[in-house]
């Protein structure tokens, strides 16, 4: 049984942990974010899914 306060507490813990990991390991945190959201500057070829689709089309 979830209460709004309980859900908020869980959210706060997850958010705090995430922030702590980013601050304690900025390079690792940056790499995770970069992999999750590839930079538009890298181009479509950097996205593995699009690359696979392109190979299959060829």
MODELLER restraints for C-alpha pairs under 7 A, 6 or more apart:
rsr = mdl.restraints
at = mdl.atoms
rsr.add(forms.Gaussian(group=physical.xy_distance, feature=features.Distance(at['CA:21:A'], at['CA:29:A']), mean=6.94, stdev=0.5))
rsr.add(forms.Gaussian(group=physical.xy_distance, feature=features.Distance(at['CA:22:A'], at['CA:29:A']), mean=4.70, stdev=0.5))
rsr.add(forms.Gaussian(group=physical.xy_distance, feature=features.Distance(at['CA:44:A'], at['CA:50:A']), mean=6.77, stdev=0.5))
rsr.add(forms.Gaussian(group=physical.xy_distance, feature=features.Distance(at['CA:45:A'], at['CA:51:A']), mean=5.73, stdev=0.5))
